[in-house]
Amino acid sequence: MKNKILIFAPHPDDETLGCGGTILKNFKNKNKIGLVLFTKISEKKFSKKAVYKRNVEINKMVKKYKFHFFKNFEFENSELDKISDLKLITKIKLVLDKFKPNILYIPFIGDAHTDHAKVSRCSISCIKSFRHPYLNEAYFYETLSETNFNFLRNFNVNTFEDISNFLTQKIQIMKIYKTEVKKHPFPRSVESIKSLAILRGSQAKFKYAEGFQLIFKKNK
């Protein structure tokens, strides 16, 4: 049976940094994949030109992956902590019931960015088996510049996905986000993305890998 996989990304680029190779691999395996973005940038804080460029980048990213399902809640960037948990949980539940994923990927709850922690915390409250019986597995993913800048809580990798055939394409898609990728030693650099893939690969005897922390898995 093919899987239905859903990724929750607080910001555009989180999906690619954390799960890009896994997304591409699952598309090749003909699984159905959906993406939910939680935030946008607006003219409240950014120029009209910057907002336009970001929307173009999002559209390009979605077309590259060819998601079966896509939703953007369009909350204000870096202001998710102003949204009530109840409001966010309600939206998460609705999108879960609409797509009905077997597998869910969410940002690590210990990430440095408050948007990541908020999405993660509210998502966890929605993975109770008696609430969403179609959900079989849930994982934390790691995001360069957020997971690795949390110095108080460990990201405990216990699951690896071989992305040896997909790292090049992952990096190409990441480069769509022109303002987010910079030269090393900036954490969201091509060198950093490749280095993390090498490190995770070495832990699992793959050339390149993405690492995840299993949160929940239903016995079948």
Steps between C-alpha positions, in 0.01 A plus 500: 500500500628846409546753778351846541764727647449850638769753590441797729738790430487817711675694222573445131838319478449293819341224291807475278763537771336237720337258259595594144674175411231293671227685310673436167560135583137443593379665181715254305336219700161641393383593847259792540660800668358821641653815642356749746675835545406702805634849436551769241694825479297814444543869436452547873872423541638454147507694176247434227784368285615255769145370549461449124835315476410270788166410343679422171743277691216312670325442168822370344562268794147355487530442125839329539364252755157465334320451830167320496375737770616849597373748756639822644335632817674836436550606859748783547862385502656488851166574664353153553545545874226765478254242364309299760582130521131423452484692171810328363398154622158541338661584165743208531217257577302618198791452262581159646143384451497634146821331380497204745876427503649172616831672573560847641823704515517801732779734616695410813334631814832630632582716196630849578229681300175555691294431184653151481434425865139619469425289191663199662320531833158548342559217253591256776164561665336378177673165458295310756406170338137521610463843335658423164499119450645526147830634639755220548831684543628845601854638492695809596729631225807717551539844347841657448527834685223401742550145632879538519471834683300352784754447777264374768313207349645213297365393164520123540532352152365146493380464141689554175389540140748420223500804268817415309320531166316819592742736674596687183136566418427602860776760483372628165155553649648669808676747271156626394501687831763752394490707818523196727810330356832672562868414498661284767524534801138620483294201628272490196781457250548229239802380697296468820216316327742254344702462821192410703398246234849348518489485880157335509605265222809394694279412797287266290754374244357706214683748282248773588206489739241707683452430869172501690379445853213254520223637721224249448453175311192285510543125519342339193 
